[in-house]
Amino acid sequence: MIMVWNGIPGELSNGGHRMHYLLGTYNRMRYVPKFLTEKYDPHDIYVISSDYNRTLQSAYSQLKGLYPPDNTRTLN
């Protein structure tokens, strides 16, 4: 079964973005500063994803929760 969000099959829904963002904030509370630095450092994080837009969006949303934009450099 293919889910359709905003008329585009296979895209991450707004709820999906929010869930991944919240997971990132949870991981921030759990792993910063024990295992990760307070500010984003590309040497600390390595993300692997398939080449589907929804998985890239999921990873990006989680990183935004882990390293909020007001506390980071631009995530590439």
BAFI-875511 format. One line per 5 residues: number of its first residue (from 0); their letters; for each residue x, y, z of N, C-alpha, C. Coordinates in steps of 0.2 Angstrom, whole numbers. Layout:
! residues N
NUM> a> X Y Z X Y Z X Y Z; ...
//
This chain:
! residues 76
0> mimvw> 4 -6 0 0 0 0 4 6 0; 3 11 -5 7 17 -5 3 23 -2; 6 26 3 3 32 6 4 38 2; -1 42 2 0 48 -2 -1 54 3; 4 59 3 4 65 8 5 71 3
5> ngipg> 1 75 4 1 82 0 1 80 -8; -2 75 -10 -3 73 -17 3 70 -20; 9 69 -16 15 66 -19 16 59 -15; 16 54 -19 17 47 -16 24 47 -13; 25 44 -7 31 42 -5 35 48 -1
10> elsng> 32 54 0 35 59 3 33 59 10; 38 62 14 37 62 22 31 67 23; 27 65 28 21 69 30 24 74 35; 20 79 36 22 84 41 22 81 48; 18 76 49 19 72 56 25 68 56
15> ghrmh> 27 65 50 33 62 50 39 66 51; 39 72 49 45 77 50 45 79 57; 39 80 60 39 81 68 41 76 72; 39 70 70 42 64 74 49 63 74; 52 64 68 59 63 67 63 69 71
20> yllgt> 60 75 71 63 81 74 63 79 82; 57 77 84 57 75 91 62 70 93; 63 65 89 68 60 90 75 63 91; 76 68 86 82 71 87 83 75 93; 78 78 96 78 82 102 79 77 108
25> ynrmr> 76 71 107 77 66 113 84 64 113; 87 62 107 94 60 106 99 66 109; 97 72 108 101 77 110 102 77 118; 96 76 121 96 76 128 100 70 131; 99 65 127 102 58 129 110 58 128
30> yvpkf> 112 61 122 119 60 120 124 66 121; 121 72 121 125 78 122 125 80 129; 131 81 133 138 81 130 141 75 131; 138 69 133 142 63 135 145 60 129; 142 60 123 145 57 117 146 62 111
35> lteky> 142 67 111 142 72 106 144 79 108; 147 83 104 148 90 106 142 94 106; 142 99 110 136 104 110 134 107 103; 139 109 100 138 112 93 140 107 88; 137 108 82 138 103 76 145 103 74
40> dphdi> 147 98 73 154 97 70 153 91 65; 155 92 59 154 87 54 158 81 55; 163 81 59 167 75 61 164 71 66; 159 73 69 156 69 75 150 65 72; 147 67 67 141 64 64 142 61 57
45> yviss> 140 55 55 140 53 48 133 49 47; 130 52 42 123 49 41 123 46 34; 120 40 35 119 36 29 112 35 27; 110 36 21 103 36 19 102 33 12; 97 30 11 95 28 4 94 35 0
50> dynrt> 93 34 -7 93 40 -11 85 42 -12; 81 40 -7 74 42 -8 73 48 -4; 69 53 -7 68 59 -4 65 59 3; 61 54 5 58 53 11 63 51 17; 68 47 15 73 45 19 78 51 21
55> lqsay> 79 55 15 84 61 16 80 66 21; 74 67 20 70 71 24 70 69 31; 69 62 32 69 60 39 76 61 42; 81 60 39 88 61 42 89 68 43; 87 73 39 88 80 40 84 82 46
60> sqlkg> 77 80 46 73 82 52 76 80 58; 79 74 59 82 71 65 88 75 67; 92 77 62 98 81 63 96 88 65; 90 91 63 88 98 65 86 97 73; 84 92 75 82 91 82 88 90 86
65> lyppd> 93 86 83 99 85 87 103 91 88; 104 95 82 108 101 82 103 107 80; 99 110 84 95 115 82 98 121 78; 95 124 73 98 129 69 101 135 73; 98 137 78 101 143 82 108 141 85
70> ntrtl> 110 135 85 115 132 89 120 129 84; 120 130 77 124 126 73 126 130 67; 130 127 63 132 129 57 127 126 52; 127 128 46 123 125 41 124 118 40; 119 114 40 120 107 39 120 105 31
75> n> 125 102 29 125 100 22 123 93 21
//
